[in-house]
Amino acid sequence: MLVDLLAAYFKCKKCGIKWESNTLKRTADKANKYFLPMIALTLIDCLIFIVNKYPVFTLALGGFCILSEWFSVFEHTHTKQEQREAAKTINVILKNKGDVTSTFREILNDYCHDNK
């Protein structure tokens, strides 16, 4: 969801469109749709921990969430340049997944260098 949120922010900034609260509300609704089932499936995995040592249901939903967010980022990119920029943003986030501040710093630096 962070990738989708950042992609929307940079697209609005690039196009000169105001980043409205409707976009943020959609992201919050999406978080609500993901987190509640994730909590439920985590509890189910805890209940069947005796039978199965791996959190199968939680991992399956996590994979589904990752794939749906991946497609969500690329569904509104129509040009090859937009797709490259979205892929570069995803690559930076995956590379720095442990350190959020360095991720934002690197994305903003790349964005500033691209717009000069």
Beta strands, then each sheet from edge to edge (+ up, - down):
end
